[in-house]
Amino acid sequence: MKKVFFLSDAHLGSLAIEHSRTQERRLVNFLDKIKHQAGAIYLMGDMFDFWYEFKTVVPKGYTRFLGKLSELTDMGIEVHFFTGNHDIWCYDYLVKECGVILHKEPLTTEIYGKEFYLAHGDGLGDPGVTFKLLRAMFHSTTLQKLFSMIHPRWSVSFGLQWAKYSRLKRKDGREPEYMGEDKEYLVLWTKEYLKTHPGINYFVYGHRHIELDLTLNENTRMLILGDWINFFTYAVFDGENMFMENFIEGETIL
């Protein structure tokens, strides 16, 4: 039985990450190592720090990563790509050129007889007024059309600088630590959602950049996947067991 892998938040291309080429190589190396045992790979959002597709132009770079995605899908592996709050503006390029299955909304799906709820996690229970306003602006089709009128020389540079500022304004450039079940908004939202959707076995998220594997009841677990900046974490489901691991290059055996 082929395994199913989940990972998120690589933020490739970030101007706030040192040695970004090494980071991309590590991600590509991981994908290469799992390609013969993977039945599906779920990339759960913010794989790019900023990605904006124009009608005939996409951001430069990422050739190793994009080439590996194409190789995986050419092998018949399902690669599911979820947009996050940094790469909302994916349209059809990755679908047509790399063969990924694009998801712009949360997905409920069955995998090996278990029910999964999959989402990047942004917009689910976050109480921040500023974040809600920015999210609404970023999703506005009118504003997207206006942004598309700006030459990529300036618009892509602006997006990367904005993302850099957003990261560096946080302490040590990291998201806040886990706040506990009674304060973590994704946990609170998930518990409420579970009341009306009791058949879900696994909730899997990115976005928060923390490692979390939380048992909600005897049939349901919630996972937040960490990131591929500091933790290099992933989850794997083999049809019976779901577990999280850290990829340590040169040490992790896959």
NUBABA-966827 format. One line per 3 residues: number of its first residue (from 1); their letters; for each residue x negated, y, z negated of N, C-alpha, C, O. Coordinates in steps of 0.001 Angstrom, whole numbers. Layout:
NUM = a = X/Y/Z/X/Y/Z/X/Y/Z/X/Y/Z | ...
***
This chain:
1 = mkk = -842/-1196/0/0/0/0/-882/1254/0/-1772/1390/-839 | -635/2152/931/-1390/3390/1014/-1040/4321/-156/86/4321/-653 | -2013/5099/-573/-1809/6034/-1672/-1331/7387/-1142/-1499/7712/34
4 = vff = -730/8163/-2044/-263/9504/-1708/-1012/10489/-2607/-1048/10324/-3827 | -1603/11504/-2000/-2433/12457/-2732/-1785/13839/-2745/-1098/14235/-1803 | -2025/14561/-3840/-1486/15913/-4012/-2610/16829/-4516/-3337/16472/-5444
7 = lsd = -2747/17996/-3907/-3699/18994/-4397/-3248/20372/-3961/-2401/20504/-3077 | -3815/21405/-4580/-3360/22758/-4265/-4422/23788/-4625/-5430/23486/-5263 | -4155/25013/-4191/-4876/26206/-4640/-6375/26129/-4426/-7158/26187/-5373
10 = ahl = -6762/25997/-3161/-8177/26110/-2809/-8559/27578/-2569/-9706/27966/-2789 | -7604/28381/-2124/-7845/29805/-1850/-9063/29991/-953/-9916/30840/-1211 | -9131/29187/100/-10247/29274/1029/-10350/30677/1618/-9342/31296/1960
13 = gsl = -11565/31161/1729/-11796/32492/2278/-11771/33602/1257/-11948/34767/1612 | -11553/33270/-13/-11465/34307/-1041/-12773/35081/-1160/-13851/34491/-1239 | -12666/36390/-1171/-13838/37248/-1351/-14300/37271/-2797/-15361/37812/-3108
16 = aie = -13492/36673/-3695/-13841/36652/-5109/-14539/35359/-5518/-14929/35204/-6675 | -14699/34432/-4580/-15314/33141/-4893/-16712/33091/-4286/-16880/33241/-3076 | -17700/32879/-5129/-19061/32733/-4632/-19221/31365/-3967/-18536/30404/-4318
19 = hsr = -20124/31300/-3015/-20431/30042/-2335/-19166/29410/-1736/-18925/28214/-1904 | -18370/30216/-1043/-17101/29724/-499/-17304/28634/548/-16456/27753/693 | -18419/28683/1280/-18680/27646/2269/-18914/26303/1585/-18469/25267/2078
22 = tqe = -19616/26320/442/-19819/25085/-332/-18491/24543/-838/-18262/23333/-838 | -17621/25446/-1268/-16293/25044/-1741/-15506/24372/-621/-14872/23340/-838 | -15546/24959/583/-14831/24367/1707/-15404/22996/2054/-14655/22062/2341
25 = rrl = -16724/22875/2029/-17359/21590/2330/-16936/20525/1323/-16713/19372/1693 | -16825/20908/52/-16430/19933/-971/-15012/19444/-729/-14729/18254/-862 | -14123/20361/-374/-12744/19977/-77/-12689/19045/1127/-11993/18029/1101
28 = vnf = -13422/19390/2178/-13436/18572/3388/-14046/17201/3098/-13580/16193/3629 | -15074/17158/2268/-15692/15892/1891/-14702/14998/1163/-14645/13792/1401 | -13921/15605/272/-12892/14846/-451/-11862/14275/525/-11522/13094/452
31 = ldk = -11370/15110/1431/-10377/14646/2403/-10936/13529/3271/-10218/12601/3643 | -12215/13624/3589/-12843/12586/4393/-12916/11266/3628/-12728/10195/4205 | -13189/11349/2331/-13338/10133/1526/-12012/9400/1314/-11999/8182/1136
34 = ikh = -10899/10136/1332/-9613/9488/1062/-8871/9080/2336/-7799/8480/2255 | -9426/9398/3516/-8647/9246/4744/-8253/7814/5050/-7230/7600/5701 | -9017/6824/4612/-8691/5437/4924/-7746/4801/3902/-7254/3694/4121
37 = qag = -7493/5488/2798/-6570/4950/1800/-5318/5797/1642/-4425/5444/871 | -5244/6923/2372/-4114/7845/2217/-3011/7546/3221/-3258/7443/4422 | -1796/7407/2716/-634/7325/3578/-59/8697/3848/535/8946/4897
40 = aiy = -248/9602/2868/226/10974/3001/-589/11860/2071/-1062/11420/1023 | -743/13101/2470/-1446/14096/1656/-555/15326/1579/-105/15846/2600 | -307/15783/361/521/16958/138/-363/18097/-352/-923/18029/-1446
43 = lmg = -485/19138/457/-1232/20339/113/-210/21347/-400/613/21856/361 | -276/21630/-1713/846/22254/-2391/764/23778/-2503/1261/24363/-3465 | 137/24412/-1519/200/25862/-1448/-1080/26576/-1831/-1906/26053/-2578
46 = dmf = -1226/27782/-1304/-2403/28630/-1519/-3693/27904/-1152/-4699/28030/-1850 | -3666/27163/-83/-4905/26565/419/-5796/27662/999/-7020/27530/1005 | -5190/28735/1483/-5929/29908/1943/-5686/31049/960/-4607/31154/377
49 = dfw = -6688/31897/779/-6489/33052/-96/-5646/34112/591/-4910/34856/-57 | -5762/34170/1912/-4871/35028/2695/-4814/34472/4104/-5844/34269/4746 | -3606/34229/4576/-3425/33699/5931/-2246/34419/6545/-1145/34426/5994
52 = yef = -2490/35029/7700/-1410/35703/8403/-1538/35382/9883/-2569/35646/10501 | -483/34810/10441/-480/34456/11854/187/35549/12673/1334/35924/12430 | -555/36048/13643/32/36909/14661/448/36021/15826/176/34820/15825
55 = ktv = 1091/36596/16795/1610/35784/17902/495/35053/18640/666/33902/19044 | -640/35712/18817/-1744/35093/19558/-3055/35109/18784/-4109/34826/19354 | -3007/35436/17495/-4229/35572/16697/-4017/34933/15333/-2951/35070/14733
58 = vpk = -5047/34227/14842/-5062/33731/13461/-6390/34151/12843/-7328/34461/13577 | -6499/34171/11518/-7762/34570/10884/-8921/33666/11293/-8747/32463/11489 | -10088/34256/11416/-11262/33477/11791/-11739/32640/10612/-11406/32919/9461
61 = gyt = -12530/31604/10919/-13097/30769/9867/-12309/29492/9648/-11427/29144/10434 | -12639/28803/8570/-11944/27585/8120/-12068/26435/9121/-11235/25529/9114 | -13071/26454/9965/-13144/25469/11038/-13314/24047/10510/-12749/23110/11073
64 = rfl = -14074/23877/9452/-14267/22532/8892/-12956/21990/8330/-12606/20831/8553 | -12239/22838/7603/-10976/22432/6999/-9924/22136/8063/-9253/21105/8004 | -9779/23033/9031/-8773/22842/10073/-9099/21625/10936/-8205/20888/11351
67 = gkl = -10387/21427/11200/-10780/20251/11961/-10472/18962/11225/-10067/17974/11838 | -10662/18966/9910/-10366/17757/9121/-8864/17487/9086/-8440/16335/9173 | -8057/18543/8958/-6601/18346/9006/-6199/17698/10322/-5380/16780/10344
70 = sel = -6776/18176/11417/-6451/17627/12730/-6866/16169/12834/-6144/15347/13400 | -8033/15853/12284/-8497/14468/12305/-7550/13563/11532/-7211/12469/11984 | -7125/14031/10359/-6231/13224/9518/-4904/12960/10219/-4423/11827/10229
73 = tdm = -4314/13987/10800/-3018/13789/11459/-3176/12961/12732/-2273/12209/13096 | -4316/13093/13410/-4569/12256/14582/-4671/10782/14209/-4391/9903/15024 | -5073/10522/12968/-5162/9144/12472/-3795/8591/12071/-3666/7407/11760
76 = gie = -2779/9451/12078/-1435/9016/11694/-1096/9287/10247/-55/8841/9764 | -1962/10015/9537/-1696/10357/8141/-775/11571/8094/-1033/12573/8760 | 280/11488/7325/1158/12639/7132/445/13663/6261/34/13351/5143
79 = vhf = 298/14865/6758/-247/15969/5964/847/17020/5819/1252/17658/6790 | 1313/17182/4592/2368/18142/4294/1722/19411/3751/948/19361/2795 | 2041/20535/4357/1433/21807/3986/2527/22727/3451/3421/23135/4192
82 = ftg = 2450/23052/2155/3403/23960/1521/2812/25368/1514/1643/25546/1172 | 3594/26347/1880/3129/27719/1771/3206/28156/312/4139/27810/-412 | 2203/28923/-97/2194/29499/-1438/2410/30993/-1354/2865/31498/-328
85 = nhd = 2094/31702/-2409/2276/33148/-2397/1105/33874/-1743/1168/35088/-1550 | 28/33147/-1395/-1084/33756/-667/-1065/33412/820/-1687/34106/1623 | -364/32360/1186/-313/31974/2603/1132/31780/3063/1465/30836/3779
88 = iwc = 1971/32713/2621/3385/32714/3010/3536/32744/4527/4463/32160/5088 | 2603/33440/5176/2803/33822/6567/2274/32772/7534/1713/33108/8577 | 2452/31515/7192/2198/30418/8137/3458/30216/8977/4567/30187/8445
91 = ydy = 3284/30079/10269/4427/29874/11152/4288/28557/11913/4702/27516/11403 | 3725/28573/13101/3668/27317/13841/2255/26902/14246/2079/25846/14855 | 1250/27706/13922/-110/27389/14351/-600/26074/13759/-1087/25214/14492
94 = lvk = -480/25908/12460/-962/24684/11814/-151/23471/12253/-667/22354/12298 | 1102/23692/12572/1959/22601/13054/1502/22155/14440/1296/20966/14682 | 1347/23116/15343/1016/22786/16722/-439/22362/16895/-724/21419/17633
97 = ecg = -1357/23044/16226/-2777/22783/16435/-3319/21672/15548/-4198/20921/15970 | -2808/21557/14323/-3359/20592/13372/-2401/19444/13057/-2806/18457/12444 | -1151/19558/13463/-205/18462/13282/375/18320/11902/931/17274/11567
100 = vil = 253/19379/11073/781/19268/9718/2304/19411/9724/2899/19895/10687 | 2907/18980/8631/4343/19172/8402/4467/20357/7452/4018/20284/6308 | 5066/21435/7913/5089/22683/7159/6345/22773/6302/7449/22470/6753
103 = hke = 6148/23199/5050/7268/23390/4118/7204/24808/3558/6205/25208/2960 | 8272/25550/3759/8347/26911/3237/9245/27002/2004/9346/28058/1379 | 9884/25910/1667/10766/25849/510/10438/24595/-289/9811/23677/240
106 = plt = 10851/24536/-1560/10661/23305/-2344/11296/22112/-1644/12277/22248/-914 | 10721/20953/-1880/11165/19731/-1210/11483/18661/-2245/10676/18388/-3135 | 12646/18065/-2128/12977/16879/-2908/12919/15691/-1966/13604/15666/-944
109 = tei = 12105/14710/-2309/11892/13587/-1401/11631/12306/-2182/11219/12347/-3341 | 11876/11171/-1537/11608/9876/-2162/10283/9330/-1638/10041/9304/-431 | 9434/8898/-2560/8148/8303/-2216/8036/6979/-2960/7997/6942/-4189
112 = ygk = 7986/5898/-2197/7879/4555/-2791/8932/4316/-3874/8641/3742/-4924 | 10147/4760/-3605/11253/4484/-4512/11390/5437/-5683/12289/5272/-6508 | 10516/6435/-5776/10591/7435/-6844/10989/8784/-6255/10641/9115/-5122
115 = efy = 11724/9551/-7051/12201/10853/-6603/11209/11947/-7027/10856/12062/-8200 | 10772/12740/-6052/9807/13808/-6297/10431/15158/-5988/11152/15318/-5003 | 10142/16122/-6843/10455/17521/-6549/9121/18225/-6369/8316/18280/-7298
118 = lah = 8883/18765/-5177/7585/19322/-4820/7727/20795/-4462/8593/21169/-3671 | 6877/21628/-5047/6927/23062/-4755/5604/23692/-5151/4893/23191/-6021 | 5287/24803/-4494/4093/25532/-4933/4288/26016/-6357/3388/25880/-7186
121 = gdg = 5449/26579/-6651/5763/26987/-8023/6029/28463/-8183/6621/28868/-9183 | 5611/29288/-7228/5880/30718/-7355/7371/30962/-7187/8030/30335/-6358 | 7883/31873/-7979/9303/32208/-7893/10207/31310/-8700/11418/31529/-8730
124 = lgd = 9656/30300/-9361/10471/29387/-10169/10347/29767/-11642/9469/29279/-12354 | 11232/30635/-12074/11283/30998/-13476/10358/32112/-13895/10396/32519/-15056 | 9526/32626/-13007/8592/33686/-13375/9373/34948/-13739/10105/35470/-12898
127 = pgv = 9240/35453/-14967/10036/36609/-15392/9454/37952/-14969/10094/38984/-15171 | 8255/37965/-14385/7594/39225/-14068/8339/40035/-13013/8564/39557/-11901 | 8718/41254/-13362/9475/42113/-12448/8612/42504/-11249/9078/42477/-10109
130 = tfk = 7349/42868/-11508/6458/43263/-10422/6242/42115/-9453/6266/42304/-8237 | 6029/40912/-10003/5823/39747/-9148/7058/39473/-8297/6935/39160/-7113 | 8244/39586/-8885/9479/39350/-8143/9628/40366/-7007/10056/40020/-5906
133 = llr = 9267/41628/-7290/9373/42664/-6267/8408/42393/-5124/8787/42466/-3955 | 7150/42077/-5465/6161/41784/-4430/6552/40562/-3619/6387/40539/-2400 | 7074/39541/-4302/7468/38324/-3597/8587/38621/-2592/8574/38116/-1470
136 = amf = 9549/39442/-3009/10641/39815/-2105/10107/40601/-908/10573/40423/217 | 9131/41470/-1160/8541/42253/-72/7785/41342/891/7915/41475/2108 | 6995/40417/347/6195/39536/1191/7070/38616/2047/6672/38219/3143
139 = hst = 8258/38279/1545/9159/37393/2283/10089/38156/3225/10841/37543/3983 | 10042/39466/3183/10926/40280/4022/10514/40167/5487/9377/40485/5835 | 11414/39724/6335/11103/39605/7770/10865/40977/8395/10062/41103/9320
142 = tlq = 11552/41997/7904/11352/43342/8424/9940/43830/8130/9271/44364/9014 | 9483/43651/6892/8136/44082/6535/7081/43237/7242/6011/43739/7586 | 7375/41969/7458/6433/41118/8189/6255/41623/9623/5138/41653/10138
145 = klf = 7358/42019/10266/7268/42534/11631/6470/43830/11669/5690/44054/12595 | 6662/44684/10667/5909/45932/10608/4426/45664/10380/3572/46314/10983 | 4123/44704/9506/2728/44361/9231/2053/43797/10476/867/44026/10713
148 = smi = 2824/43059/11264/2280/42453/12483/1878/43501/13513/1112/43206/14431 | 2386/44713/13370/2053/45775/14309/681/46389/14021/134/47115/14851 | 127/46093/12831/-1198/46604/12482/-2248/45690/13103/-2086/44469/13095
151 = hpr = -3301/46254/13630/-4352/45461/14268/-4971/44505/13234/-5224/44914/12100 | -5217/43239/13609/-5795/42270/12662/-7106/42725/12024/-7438/42309/10914 | -7848/43579/12728/-9109/44083/12171/-8888/44733/10816/-9731/44632/9925
154 = wsv = -7743/45404/10663/-7446/46082/9415/-6504/45263/8528/-6679/45225/7310 | -5523/44620/9122/-4505/43936/8303/-5074/42725/7577/-4774/42515/6401 | -5892/41924/8261/-6460/40742/7606/-7456/41160/6544/-7496/40571/5463
157 = sfg = -8267/42178/6839/-9211/42691/5849/-8470/43214/4621/-8888/42987/3486 | -7365/43918/4867/-6557/44426/3755/-6016/43282/2897/-6059/43345/1668 | -5502/42228/3558/-4955/41096/2820/-5996/40408/1961/-5716/40046/818
160 = lqw = -7199/40222/2496/-8277/39580/1742/-8727/40448/565/-9008/39937/-519 | -8793/41755/785/-9179/42650/-298/-8117/42690/-1397/-8439/42737/-2584 | -6855/42671/-988/-5753/42647/-1956/-5849/41387/-2814/-5734/41450/-4038
163 = aky = -6060/40239/-2160/-6156/38976/-2885/-7361/38985/-3830/-7281/38471/-4946 | -8473/39567/-3382/-9660/39667/-4243/-9358/40496/-5480/-9693/40097/-6595 | -8732/41639/-5288/-8378/42500/-6409/-7450/41776/-7375/-7621/41856/-8591
166 = srl = -6464/41068/-6825/-5507/40341/-7652/-6204/39326/-8543/-5817/39141/-9696 | -7241/38661/-8011/-7948/37657/-8800/-8876/38304/-9820/-8908/37887/-10978 | -9621/39303/-9411/-10639/39876/-10293/-10045/40688/-11445/-10716/40910/-12453
169 = krk = -8800/41132/-11304/-8210/41901/-12397/-7849/41007/-13587/-7584/41502/-14682 | -7842/39677/-13365/-7594/38746/-14461/-8880/38494/-15232/-9970/38650/-14682 | -8772/38117/-16467/-9936/37844/-17296/-10738/36694/-16697/-10206/35605/-16484
172 = dgr = -12008/36937/-16427/-12918/35948/-15831/-12411/35455/-14474/-12866/34421/-13985 | -11466/36191/-13857/-10940/35802/-12563/-10059/34573/-12606/-9836/33931/-11579 | -9550/34235/-13795/-8752/33010/-13939/-7339/33334/-14399/-7076/34384/-14984
175 = epe = -6439/32397/-14115/-5078/32512/-14617/-5076/32294/-16130/-6002/31682/-16662 | -4039/32788/-16835/-3948/32544/-18276/-3921/31051/-18594/-3436/30247/-17799 | -4444/30692/-19757/-4413/29301/-20194/-2970/28855/-20408/-2050/29672/-20458
178 = ymg = -2792/27536/-20532/-1458/26962/-20782/-844/27610/-22015/-1478/27684/-23067 | 395/28079/-21879/1039/28845/-22947/1939/28007/-23841/2502/28522/-24807 | 2083/26716/-23531/2931/25852/-24349/4310/25656/-23741/4759/26461/-22924
181 = edk = 4972/24591/-24141/6270/24236/-23559/7324/25319/-23745/8214/25470/-22908 | 7228/26069/-24831/8261/27051/-25142/8028/28389/-24450/8879/29276/-24525 | 6875/28553/-23770/6582/29824/-23125/6210/29686/-21649/6328/30650/-20892
184 = eyl = 5766/28515/-21236/5322/28322/-19861/6542/28329/-18938/7383/27432/-19004 | 6632/29348/-18079/7867/29544/-17322/8190/28391/-16391/9363/28071/-16202 | 7175/27751/-15798/7452/26611/-14923/8018/25437/-15710/8872/24706/-15209
187 = vlw = 7547/25256/-16932/8080/24181/-17777/9529/24482/-18138/10390/23606/-18052 | 9794/25709/-18539/11153/26082/-18926/12111/25932/-17747/13217/25415/-17901 | 11681/26388/-16569/12531/26273/-15382/12787/24813/-15052/13912/24434/-14726
190 = tke = 11755/23996/-15134/11881/22580/-14782/12829/21862/-15730/13627/21032/-15297 | 12751/22167/-16994/13648/21533/-17963/15102/21875/-17669/15981/21022/-17793 | 15355/23114/-17282/16715/23508/-16940/17177/22806/-15669/18312/22335/-15591
193 = ylk = 16299/22737/-14675/16649/22093/-13408/16914/20600/-13612/17786/20021/-12963 | 16169/19998/-14500/16312/18565/-14756/17687/18219/-15340/18181/17106/-15161 | 18293/19174/-16033/19611/18928/-16626/20658/18627/-15553/21581/17845/-15782
196 = thp = 20512/19245/-14393/21485/19032/-13323/20959/18096/-12238/21681/17760/-11299 | 19704/17678/-12367/19100/16758/-11399/18320/15679/-12164/17099/15580/-12039 | 19035/14878/-12952/18368/13931/-13853/17653/12784/-13149/16910/12041/-13791
199 = gin = 17862/12622/-11833/17255/11497/-11140/15821/11726/-10694/15191/10815/-10157 | 15293/12933/-10909/13936/13226/-10446/12918/12598/-11399/13015/12751/-12616 | 11959/11905/-10839/10922/11234/-11633/9664/12076/-11799/9009/12028/-12841
202 = yfv = 9326/12851/-10764/8102/13649/-10819/8342/15051/-10259/8855/15211/-9151 | 7967/16050/-11035/7878/17419/-10552/6398/17723/-10345/5593/17541/-11258 | 6039/18180/-9164/4632/18452/-8865/4501/19878/-8336/5152/20256/-7362
205 = ygh = 3640/20668/-9002/3465/22076/-8665/1989/22433/-8529/1105/21721/-9004 | 1758/23562/-7862/469/24231/-7897/632/25549/-8617/1267/25614/-9669 | 55/26617/-8047/297/28008/-8419/-357/28465/-9727/-993/29518/-9745
208 = rhi = -224/27720/-10804/-655/28212/-12119/-2144/28006/-12398/-2674/28591/-13343 | -2825/27191/-11599/-4273/26974/-11777/-4608/26373/-13138/-5678/26637/-13687 | -3711/25576/-13680/-3993/24839/-14909/-3739/23357/-14651/-2943/22999/-13783
211 = eld = -4412/22509/-15400/-4181/21073/-15318/-3147/20694/-16368/-3358/20907/-17562 | -2040/20139/-15923/-981/19761/-16855/-302/18486/-16391/101/18373/-15233 | -180/17541/-17284/578/16313/-17042/1478/16133/-18253/1047/15631/-19291
214 = ltl = 2733/16549/-18111/3663/16643/-19232/4811/15659/-19066/5474/15649/-18029 | 5048/14847/-20059/6185/13933/-20071/7416/14679/-20558/7429/15199/-21674 | 8453/14734/-19727/9678/15445/-20078/10703/14516/-20719/11431/14919/-21626
217 = nen = 10757/13273/-20246/11569/12235/-20879/11007/10894/-20433/9968/10851/-19774 | 11664/9818/-20775/11112/8493/-20486/11028/8192/-18999/10336/7261/-18587 | 11739/8986/-18185/11745/8737/-16743/11103/9844/-15905/10966/9695/-14690
220 = trm = 10712/10940/-16533/10304/12126/-15777/9022/12742/-16315/8847/12914/-17522 | 8126/13071/-15382/6905/13797/-15713/6778/15029/-14826/7302/15086/-13714 | 6068/16004/-15359/5802/17238/-14628/4297/17435/-14544/3599/17347/-15554
223 = lil = 3790/17706/-13326/2369/17911/-13136/2102/19269/-12492/2770/19652/-11532 | 1123/19991/-13027/569/21178/-12384/-863/20833/-12016/-1630/20362/-12856 | -1221/21066/-10773/-2367/20404/-10163/-3725/21070/-10363/-4708/20644/-9757
226 = gdw = -3802/22107/-11199/-5093/22759/-11360/-5448/23553/-10120/-4601/24268/-9582 | -6691/23443/-9652/-7083/24131/-8419/-8355/23516/-7865/-8943/22605/-8448 | -8770/24061/-6689/-10023/23643/-6061/-10998/24812/-6044/-11736/25030/-5083
229 = inf = -10972/25565/-7161/-11926/26639/-7403/-12794/26292/-8605/-14022/26353/-8546 | -12124/25925/-9702/-12831/25617/-10943/-12726/24146/-11350/-13651/23600/-11950 | -11585/23497/-11019/-11334/22154/-11543/-11508/21038/-10512/-11893/19923/-10867
232 = fty = -11229/21328/-9247/-11308/20329/-8179/-10489/19083/-8556/-10980/17954/-8575 | -9224/19358/-8850/-8312/18331/-9330/-7346/17890/-8241/-7072/18621/-7290 | -6847/16691/-8407/-5845/16160/-7500/-5032/15122/-8250/-5478/14587/-9265
235 = avf = -3839/14837/-7749/-3011/13754/-8285/-2871/12697/-7207/-2904/13000/-6015 | -2716/11464/-7636/-2560/10362/-6688/-1472/9426/-7195/-1414/9099/-8380 | -616/9004/-6276/470/8079/-6591/279/6829/-5754/209/6898/-4527
238 = dge = 195/5674/-6427/-75/4424/-5705/1158/3549/-5553/1057/2379/-5185 | 2329/4124/-5838/3573/3377/-5737/4084/2904/-7076/5271/2619/-7234 | 3178/2821/-8049/3548/2429/-9404/3098/3450/-10435/3839/3776/-11362
241 = nmf = 1885/3953/-10270/1314/4871/-11245/980/6213/-10608/585/6293/-9445 | 1148/7253/-11398/797/8616/-10995/-231/9135/-11986/4/9133/-13194 | -1372/9579/-11469/-2402/10062/-12388/-3171/11203/-11746/-3180/11357/-10525
244 = men = -3828/12013/-12604/-4621/13145/-12151/-6097/12855/-12346/-6502/12206/-13310 | -6898/13357/-11400/-8334/13127/-11441/-9060/14415/-11051/-8476/15315/-10448 | -10342/14483/-11405/-11222/15553/-10963/-12203/14972/-9948/-12767/13899/-10164
247 = fie = -12400/15678/-8855/-13357/15225/-7855/-14715/15832/-8152/-14906/17041/-8018 | -15643/15003/-8551/-17018/15437/-8824/-17887/14878/-7712/-18114/13671/-7631 | -18365/15763/-6862/-19100/15322/-5681/-20361/14571/-6091/-21145/15035/-6920
250 = get = -20532/13402/-5490/-21681/12573/-5798/-21455/11610/-6939/-22272/10719/-7175 | -20340/11781/-7659/-20037/10902/-8793/-18704/10192/-8648/-18606/8999/-8936 | -17663/10915/-8200/-16330/10327/-8102/-16318/9250/-7012/-16727/9486/-5875
253 = il = -15841/8072/-7391/-15734/6975/-6437/-14284/6871/-5961/-13365/6733/-6768 | -14092/6940/-4654/-12743/6901/-4072/-12628/5700/-3132/-11574/5480/-2536
***
